[in-house]
Amino acid sequence: GVQTCALPICVENKYKDKWARDESIMPFLRQVSFERNLGPIWTTQWAAMPNMEKSKKSSMPSSAYAMDCVVDESSNVVYVVGTVLKDAMMTQGDVEMINQGGDDIWVAKVDETTGNVYWLTQLGSFANENVARHGSIAFDGENVIIYGNTGGNLYRQRSGTEIKGGEGKSDVFIMALNG
């Protein structure tokens, strides 16, 4: 069977000498209760592990953040989207995502009642991708729709001149994921 464990137990043990957890920014999603003065019902937290192959430091912080979410009331799920920075890899339990290069986007499907994560994915290109700062995610009844910007070839091939001299230039992307 598949081993499951609560973050950060498995991943933290694997990266204990490589990840500066106290200096890292970790995204979370929390459901609160109005009846309990906004007391928490559940909290789900993710972390990003640093890409140690690209760094010579022995202990590095990592940063990921959630930017937006949308609720699918028909199936009681929440879709949350964010960005993971500097070649880091999002984690869910002991499963590590793959960073495509630079900053990537991540998307998760979470049970609204329990906070359990159905799935988590990380998407990107060789350059930086970021979701829009407001309204970056929607649900059309079947697909999760995400938009943001990319400096790489997320949806089109870039020419050699765009890659070499294209720092700071980006394209807008719109992506649909079947939830």
C-alpha positions as CSV (number, residue, x, y, z in Angstrom):
1,G,0.0,0.0,0.0
2,V,0.9,3.7,-0.2
3,Q,2.4,5.1,3.0
4,T,0.6,8.2,4.2
5,C,1.7,10.5,6.9
6,A,0.9,14.0,8.1
7,L,3.1,16.8,6.8
8,P,5.7,17.6,7.9
9,I,6.7,14.3,9.5
10,C,7.9,12.3,6.5
11,V,9.1,15.1,4.4
12,E,10.6,17.0,7.2
13,N,12.6,13.9,8.2
14,K,13.9,13.5,4.6
15,Y,15.0,17.2,4.4
16,K,15.9,17.7,8.1
17,D,19.4,18.9,7.3
18,K,18.4,20.7,4.0
19,W,15.2,22.6,4.7
20,A,15.1,25.7,7.0
21,R,11.5,25.2,8.1
22,D,11.4,28.1,10.5
23,E,12.3,30.5,7.7
24,S,10.0,29.1,5.2
25,I,6.6,30.4,4.1
26,M,3.9,27.7,3.9
27,P,0.4,28.1,2.4
28,F,-2.7,26.9,4.2
29,L,-6.4,26.6,3.9
30,R,-8.7,26.9,7.0
31,Q,-12.4,26.5,7.5
32,V,-13.7,28.5,10.4
33,S,-17.0,28.5,12.2
34,F,-19.2,31.6,12.7
35,E,-21.0,29.8,15.5
36,R,-17.6,29.4,17.4
37,N,-16.4,33.0,17.0
38,L,-14.4,32.1,13.9
39,G,-12.8,29.2,15.6
40,P,-11.1,26.7,13.3
41,I,-13.0,23.6,12.1
42,W,-10.0,22.2,10.1
43,T,-6.7,23.5,8.6
44,T,-4.8,22.0,5.7
45,Q,-1.2,23.2,5.3
46,W,1.3,22.5,2.5
47,A,5.0,23.0,2.3
48,A,7.6,23.4,-0.5
49,M,10.9,21.6,-0.3
50,P,13.9,23.5,-1.7
51,N,15.7,22.2,-4.8
52,M,19.0,21.2,-3.2
53,E,20.6,20.3,-6.6
54,K,20.5,24.0,-7.5
55,S,22.0,25.3,-4.3
56,K,25.2,24.9,-2.4
57,K,23.7,25.9,0.9
58,S,23.2,23.2,3.5
59,S,19.9,24.5,4.9
60,M,17.6,26.6,2.8
61,P,14.2,28.2,3.4
62,S,11.4,27.7,0.8
63,S,8.4,29.8,0.0
64,A,5.0,29.0,-1.4
65,Y,1.7,30.8,-1.0
66,A,-2.0,30.4,-1.7
67,M,-3.5,33.2,-3.8
68,D,-7.1,32.3,-4.3
69,C,-9.8,29.6,-3.9
70,V,-13.2,28.6,-5.3
71,V,-15.9,26.4,-3.8
72,D,-17.8,23.8,-5.8
73,E,-21.0,23.6,-3.7
74,S,-22.4,20.7,-5.7
75,S,-19.6,18.3,-4.7
76,N,-18.5,20.1,-1.4
77,V,-14.9,20.7,-2.6
78,V,-12.6,23.7,-2.5
79,Y,-10.0,24.3,-5.2
80,V,-7.1,26.4,-4.1
81,V,-4.3,27.9,-6.3
82,G,-1.0,29.5,-5.5
83,T,2.6,30.0,-6.5
84,V,5.7,28.1,-5.3
85,L,9.0,30.1,-5.6
86,K,12.6,29.5,-6.7
87,D,12.6,25.9,-8.0
88,A,11.0,24.5,-4.9
89,M,8.7,21.4,-5.0
90,M,5.3,21.3,-3.4
91,T,4.6,18.4,-1.1
92,Q,1.5,16.4,0.0
93,G,2.3,13.9,2.7
94,D,5.4,12.2,1.5
95,V,4.8,12.8,-2.2
96,E,6.9,15.6,-3.8
97,M,5.8,17.4,-6.9
98,I,8.2,18.2,-9.7
99,N,9.4,21.8,-10.3
100,Q,9.6,22.7,-14.0
101,G,12.0,25.7,-13.3
102,G,11.8,29.0,-11.5
103,D,8.4,29.8,-9.9
104,D,5.6,27.4,-10.7
105,I,1.9,27.4,-9.9
106,W,0.1,24.7,-7.8
107,V,-3.5,23.7,-7.6
108,A,-5.2,21.4,-5.0
109,K,-8.6,19.9,-4.6
110,V,-9.7,19.8,-0.9
111,D,-12.8,18.2,0.8
112,E,-14.8,21.1,2.2
113,T,-16.1,19.0,5.1
114,T,-12.9,17.4,6.3
115,G,-10.0,19.4,4.8
116,N,-8.6,16.2,3.3
117,V,-6.7,16.8,0.0
118,Y,-8.0,14.8,-3.0
119,W,-5.1,15.9,-5.2
120,L,-2.3,18.4,-5.6
121,T,-0.5,19.3,-8.8
122,Q,2.4,21.7,-9.7
123,L,2.6,23.2,-13.2
124,G,5.1,25.4,-15.0
125,S,7.8,25.9,-17.6
126,F,11.5,26.6,-17.5
127,A,10.7,30.2,-16.5
128,N,8.5,31.8,-13.9
129,E,4.7,31.3,-13.7
130,N,2.5,33.2,-11.3
131,V,-1.3,33.2,-10.8
132,A,-3.2,36.4,-11.0
133,R,-3.3,38.4,-7.7
134,H,-7.1,38.5,-7.7
135,G,-9.7,36.2,-9.2
136,S,-7.1,33.7,-10.4
137,I,-9.4,30.7,-10.2
138,A,-13.0,29.8,-11.2
139,F,-15.1,26.7,-11.5
140,D,-17.5,26.2,-14.4
141,G,-19.3,23.1,-13.1
142,E,-16.8,20.8,-14.7
143,N,-13.4,22.5,-15.0
144,V,-11.2,24.5,-12.7
145,I,-10.1,27.6,-14.7
146,I,-6.9,29.3,-13.7
147,Y,-5.2,32.4,-15.1
148,G,-2.0,34.2,-14.6
149,N,1.3,35.0,-16.4
150,T,4.2,33.0,-17.7
151,G,7.7,34.0,-18.8
152,G,8.3,30.6,-20.4
153,N,6.7,28.3,-22.9
154,L,3.7,27.2,-20.8
155,Y,1.4,27.3,-23.8
156,R,3.5,28.4,-26.7
157,Q,7.1,28.0,-27.8
158,R,9.3,31.1,-27.4
159,S,11.8,32.1,-29.9
160,G,15.5,32.3,-29.1
161,T,15.5,36.1,-28.9
162,E,12.5,36.0,-26.4
163,I,14.4,33.5,-24.2
164,K,17.8,35.3,-24.3
165,G,16.5,38.9,-23.9
166,G,13.1,38.3,-22.6
167,E,13.5,38.8,-18.9
168,G,10.5,40.7,-17.5
169,K,8.4,39.9,-20.6
170,S,5.5,37.6,-19.9
171,D,2.4,36.1,-21.5
172,V,-1.0,35.8,-19.9
173,F,-2.3,32.2,-19.7
174,I,-5.7,30.7,-19.1
175,M,-5.8,27.0,-18.2
176,A,-8.6,24.6,-17.6
177,L,-8.1,21.5,-15.5
178,N,-10.8,18.8,-15.2
179,G,-11.5,18.7,-11.5
